[in-house]
Amino acid sequence: MGGTFDHLHQGHKFLIQTGLSLSKKLVIGLTSDKMLKDKDYASKIESYHTRKKNLEKYIASVSSLEKVEIVQLNDSYGPPIHEPEYEGIIVSQETYNTALKINELRTEKGFNPLIIIVIPIIKDKNNDKISSTEIRKKLN
């Protein structure tokens, strides 16, 4: 799985919990600061270091950190397009098309396509999508 994991929220936690429950080894691609400079409300995005620390703290509270490897993402596709041993990818409904593109690139290289597991959008008590962008928008 991969993402920004900014202002770690319930949607992120559900994604991580799903990954932990389905994987022997979970690789989390964490988007680099450089890739985020043009994202909505970029000035409110937590630093790579902070986001990584928050991920590690959360993972340690629910599982063993030894089961997880956090790698820096410097492109939209990450290690699965370069390394054949990946078996699956866990994405949200919003990032499903990226998983399809990863499989296309893997197939072009002669790698097996990934099993794609799609989790639903997580909503808050008002039935609004929980989103880091919305969290950043509300920060003044």
Contacts in CASP RR format, 6 or more apart in sequence:
PFRMAT RR
TARGET T0000
AUTHOR 0000-0000-0000
METHOD contacts of the structure
MODEL  1
MGGTFDHLHQGHKFLIQTGLSLSKKLVIGLTSDKMLKDKDYASKIESYHT
RKKNLEKYIASVSSLEKVEIVQLNDSYGPPIHEPEYEGIIVSQETYNTAL
KINELRTEKGFNPLIIIVIPIIKDKNNDKISSTEIRKKLN
1 15 0 8 1.000
1 16 0 8 1.000
1 19 0 8 1.000
1 26 0 8 1.000
1 27 0 8 1.000
1 28 0 8 1.000
1 29 0 8 1.000
1 89 0 8 1.000
1 90 0 8 1.000
1 91 0 8 1.000
2 28 0 8 1.000
2 29 0 8 1.000
2 30 0 8 1.000
2 31 0 8 1.000
2 73 0 8 1.000
2 78 0 8 1.000
3 28 0 8 1.000
3 29 0 8 1.000
3 30 0 8 1.000
3 31 0 8 1.000
3 73 0 8 1.000
3 95 0 8 1.000
4 30 0 8 1.000
4 31 0 8 1.000
4 36 0 8 1.000
4 39 0 8 1.000
4 45 0 8 1.000
4 51 0 8 1.000
4 132 0 8 1.000
5 12 0 8 1.000
5 28 0 8 1.000
5 30 0 8 1.000
5 31 0 8 1.000
5 51 0 8 1.000
5 54 0 8 1.000
5 55 0 8 1.000
5 132 0 8 1.000
6 45 0 8 1.000
6 46 0 8 1.000
6 51 0 8 1.000
6 132 0 8 1.000
6 135 0 8 1.000
6 136 0 8 1.000
7 46 0 8 1.000
7 132 0 8 1.000
7 135 0 8 1.000
7 136 0 8 1.000
8 51 0 8 1.000
8 54 0 8 1.000
8 55 0 8 1.000
8 58 0 8 1.000
9 130 0 8 1.000
9 131 0 8 1.000
9 132 0 8 1.000
9 135 0 8 1.000
10 122 0 8 1.000
10 130 0 8 1.000
11 92 0 8 1.000
11 122 0 8 1.000
11 130 0 8 1.000
12 132 0 8 1.000
13 58 0 8 1.000
14 119 0 8 1.000
14 122 0 8 1.000
15 90 0 8 1.000
15 92 0 8 1.000
15 119 0 8 1.000
16 26 0 8 1.000
16 28 0 8 1.000
16 55 0 8 1.000
16 58 0 8 1.000
16 59 0 8 1.000
16 62 0 8 1.000
17 62 0 8 1.000
18 90 0 8 1.000
18 117 0 8 1.000
18 119 0 8 1.000
19 26 0 8 1.000
19 90 0 8 1.000
19 117 0 8 1.000
20 26 0 8 1.000
20 59 0 8 1.000
20 62 0 8 1.000
20 63 0 8 1.000
20 67 0 8 1.000
20 68 0 8 1.000
22 90 0 8 1.000
22 117 0 8 1.000
23 67 0 8 1.000
24 67 0 8 1.000
25 67 0 8 1.000
25 68 0 8 1.000
25 69 0 8 1.000
26 67 0 8 1.000
26 68 0 8 1.000
26 69 0 8 1.000
27 68 0 8 1.000
27 69 0 8 1.000
27 70 0 8 1.000
27 71 0 8 1.000
27 79 0 8 1.000
27 86 0 8 1.000
28 55 0 8 1.000
28 68 0 8 1.000
28 69 0 8 1.000
28 70 0 8 1.000
28 71 0 8 1.000
29 70 0 8 1.000
29 71 0 8 1.000
29 72 0 8 1.000
29 73 0 8 1.000
29 78 0 8 1.000
29 79 0 8 1.000
30 48 0 8 1.000
30 51 0 8 1.000
30 52 0 8 1.000
30 55 0 8 1.000
30 70 0 8 1.000
30 71 0 8 1.000
30 72 0 8 1.000
30 73 0 8 1.000
31 48 0 8 1.000
31 73 0 8 1.000
32 48 0 8 1.000
32 72 0 8 1.000
32 73 0 8 1.000
32 74 0 8 1.000
33 45 0 8 1.000
33 47 0 8 1.000
33 48 0 8 1.000
34 74 0 8 1.000
35 73 0 8 1.000
35 74 0 8 1.000
35 75 0 8 1.000
36 42 0 8 1.000
36 45 0 8 1.000
39 45 0 8 1.000
39 133 0 8 1.000
40 133 0 8 1.000
40 136 0 8 1.000
40 137 0 8 1.000
41 133 0 8 1.000
41 136 0 8 1.000
41 137 0 8 1.000
41 139 0 8 1.000
44 136 0 8 1.000
44 139 0 8 1.000
45 132 0 8 1.000
45 136 0 8 1.000
46 54 0 8 1.000
48 72 0 8 1.000
52 70 0 8 1.000
55 70 0 8 1.000
56 65 0 8 1.000
56 70 0 8 1.000
59 65 0 8 1.000
59 68 0 8 1.000
71 78 0 8 1.000
71 79 0 8 1.000
76 98 0 8 1.000
76 101 0 8 1.000
77 98 0 8 1.000
77 101 0 8 1.000
77 102 0 8 1.000
77 105 0 8 1.000
78 102 0 8 1.000
79 86 0 8 1.000
80 86 0 8 1.000
80 88 0 8 1.000
80 89 0 8 1.000
80 102 0 8 1.000
80 106 0 8 1.000
80 114 0 8 1.000
81 102 0 8 1.000
81 105 0 8 1.000
81 106 0 8 1.000
81 109 0 8 1.000
84 106 0 8 1.000
84 109 0 8 1.000
84 110 0 8 1.000
84 111 0 8 1.000
84 112 0 8 1.000
86 111 0 8 1.000
86 114 0 8 1.000
87 112 0 8 1.000
87 114 0 8 1.000
87 115 0 8 1.000
88 114 0 8 1.000
88 115 0 8 1.000
88 116 0 8 1.000
88 117 0 8 1.000
89 99 0 8 1.000
89 102 0 8 1.000
89 114 0 8 1.000
89 115 0 8 1.000
89 116 0 8 1.000
89 117 0 8 1.000
90 117 0 8 1.000
90 118 0 8 1.000
90 119 0 8 1.000
91 98 0 8 1.000
91 99 0 8 1.000
91 116 0 8 1.000
91 117 0 8 1.000
91 118 0 8 1.000
91 119 0 8 1.000
92 118 0 8 1.000
92 119 0 8 1.000
92 120 0 8 1.000
92 121 0 8 1.000
93 118 0 8 1.000
93 119 0 8 1.000
93 120 0 8 1.000
93 121 0 8 1.000
94 121 0 8 1.000
96 116 0 8 1.000
96 118 0 8 1.000
99 114 0 8 1.000
99 116 0 8 1.000
99 118 0 8 1.000
100 116 0 8 1.000
102 114 0 8 1.000
103 113 0 8 1.000
103 114 0 8 1.000
103 116 0 8 1.000
106 112 0 8 1.000
106 113 0 8 1.000
106 114 0 8 1.000
107 113 0 8 1.000
121 129 0 8 1.000
121 130 0 8 1.000
122 129 0 8 1.000
122 130 0 8 1.000
123 129 0 8 1.000
123 130 0 8 1.000
124 130 0 8 1.000
128 134 0 8 1.000
END
